[in-house]
Amino acid sequence: MTDTVAGNEDPRYANVSPSDISFRMENVRRLRDISYATTFLFYLLNIVEASVGAHLFYFDVSEDISLNIQPYQHPSTQPAYGLRLSLNF
């Protein structure tokens, strides 16, 4: 038993217009293009993450890293106050 009738038309699609088929084909193409772009962006993000990870492989993360914040007064005729930041690593 076949699903075709005389004239090679499938009865399941007898009520579908050519413009509807065209619309659906364009929608599938648009979704395909979005899928390609998303896949490319994830692949590019993976490359960037791997490069950053390789660059920071030998980065020192010991306990000697510290940030000291101290008040500061500039020695001048008119005093200026601020903060002194000291980063030790």
Number of C-alpha atoms within 10 A of each C-alpha: 3 5 9 11 9 6 6 8 11 12 10 9 9 8 7 9 10 9 9 10 12 11 12 12 12 12 12 12 12 12 12 12 12 12 12 11 12 12 12 12 12 11 12 12 12 12 12 12 12 12 12 11 12 11 10 10 9 8 9 10 8 8 7 9 10 11 11 9 11 10 9 12 11 10 9 7 6 7 8 10 11 10 10 11 12 11 9 9 11
